[in-house]
Amino acid sequence: MAFHSIPYDSLQFNPFTKIGQQWALVTAGNASGFNTMTVSWGALGYLWNRPTATIYIRPQRYTKEFLDRGDTFTLSFYPASCKAALGYLGKVSGRDENKVEKSGLTPVFSDDAVYFEEAELVFVCRKLSRTPLLPDSFLDGELDEKYYPQKDYHDMYIAEITEVLVP
Ligand SMILES: Cc1cc2nc3c(=O)[nH]c(=O)nc-3n(C[C@H](O)[C@H](O)[C@H](O)COP(=O)(O)O)c2cc1C
């Protein structure tokens, strides 16, 4: 199915449940190599006079290698029928298995963006900043203890949403 662009300001959804409960895939790379992983922490907003998406990626993720190599990535959302696939893509690393093939999702390659045919919404994103969340960033000290026992602090990526695609 061909995807088409819609204006970002025509979107109507609850960003909290969209990211936190529906989950999403962060996919980086291109036709010659890419990887994808599930995320449920993130933000959508408006910064530096443009629509932005923020994602938080731990250093050990294989997807991070692709994310750091290129300028763009996609953040894509799927119907409930794909939830098991998202669970799998969020549990297994692309370093260990050909997880995209096993997930049953069908990659779509468009310029430097990779997403999946089953998506119901895709944000094409251009990286603007990458900021490590360091232990001294936390004003609430419990966060460090609770979420980083292995000291694997997230990198926070803020990206411009350059295109919103729907089927
Ligand atoms: C529901 C869910 C949400 C997740 N959210 C994040 C996240 O926001 N950031 C992150 O670094 N990892 C997150 N993960 C973990 C990665 O998706 C998981 O480690 C994945 O296997 C990494 O794959 P990769 O090594 O192929 O990149 C999440 C996993 C699940 C199941």
The ligand as an SDF file (V2000), in Angstrom:
LIG
                    3D

 31 33  0  0  0  0  0  0  0  0999 V2000
    7.3360   -1.9290   25.2520 C   0  0  0  0  0  0  0  0  0  0  0  0
    8.8260   -1.7070   25.1140 C   0  0  0  0  0  0  0  0  0  0  0  0
    9.3150   -0.4160   25.1570 C   0  0  0  0  0  0  0  0  0  0  0  0
   10.6930   -0.1710   25.0440 C   0  0  0  0  0  0  0  0  0  0  0  0
   11.1420    1.1380   25.0570 N   0  0  0  0  0  0  0  0  0  0  0  0
   12.4700    1.3810   24.9270 C   0  0  0  0  0  0  0  0  0  0  0  0
   12.9540    2.7320   24.8940 C   0  0  0  0  0  0  0  0  0  0  0  0
   12.1790    3.7080   24.9270 O   0  0  0  0  0  0  0  0  0  0  0  0
   14.3060    2.9100   24.8070 N   0  0  0  0  0  0  0  0  0  0  0  0
   15.1880    1.8590   24.7570 C   0  0  0  0  0  0  0  0  0  0  0  0
   16.4000    2.0780   24.6840 O   0  0  0  0  0  0  0  0  0  0  0  0
   14.7410    0.5700   24.7520 N   0  0  0  0  0  0  0  0  0  0  0  0
   13.4060    0.3160   24.8140 C   0  0  0  0  0  0  0  0  0  0  0  0
   12.9550   -0.9830   24.7860 N   0  0  0  0  0  0  0  0  0  0  0  0
   13.9120   -2.0970   24.6470 C   0  0  0  0  0  0  0  0  0  0  0  0
   14.3430   -2.3710   23.1910 C   0  0  0  0  0  0  0  0  0  0  0  0
   13.2600   -2.3220   22.3000 O   0  0  0  0  0  0  0  0  0  0  0  0
   14.9790   -3.7780   23.1290 C   0  0  0  0  0  0  0  0  0  0  0  0
   16.1160   -3.8080   23.9660 O   0  0  0  0  0  0  0  0  0  0  0  0
   15.3170   -4.2300   21.7300 C   0  0  0  0  0  0  0  0  0  0  0  0
   15.5010   -5.6360   21.7690 O   0  0  0  0  0  0  0  0  0  0  0  0
   16.5520   -3.5610   21.1540 C   0  0  0  0  0  0  0  0  0  0  0  0
   16.7730   -4.1280   19.8980 O   0  0  0  0  0  0  0  0  0  0  0  0
   18.1250   -3.9130   19.0710 P   0  0  0  0  0  0  0  0  0  0  0  0
   19.2870   -4.3680   19.9410 O   0  0  0  0  0  0  0  0  0  0  0  0
   17.9300   -4.7940   17.8590 O   0  0  0  0  0  0  0  0  0  0  0  0
   18.1970   -2.4610   18.7340 O   0  0  0  0  0  0  0  0  0  0  0  0
   11.5840   -1.2500   24.8890 C   0  0  0  0  0  0  0  0  0  0  0  0
   11.0840   -2.5630   24.8470 C   0  0  0  0  0  0  0  0  0  0  0  0
    9.7120   -2.7890   24.9470 C   0  0  0  0  0  0  0  0  0  0  0  0
    9.1810   -4.2010   24.8790 C   0  0  0  0  0  0  0  0  0  0  0  0
  1  2  1  0
  2  3  1  0
  2 30  2  0
  3  4  2  0
  4  5  1  0
  4 28  1  0
  5  6  2  0
  6  7  1  0
  6 13  1  0
  7  8  2  0
  7  9  1  0
  9 10  1  0
 10 11  2  0
 10 12  1  0
 12 13  2  0
 13 14  1  0
 14 15  1  0
 14 28  1  0
 15 16  1  0
 16 17  1  0
 16 18  1  0
 18 19  1  0
 18 20  1  0
 20 21  1  0
 20 22  1  0
 22 23  1  0
 23 24  1  0
 24 25  2  0
 24 26  1  0
 24 27  1  0
 28 29  2  0
 29 30  1  0
 30 31  1  0
M  END
$$$$
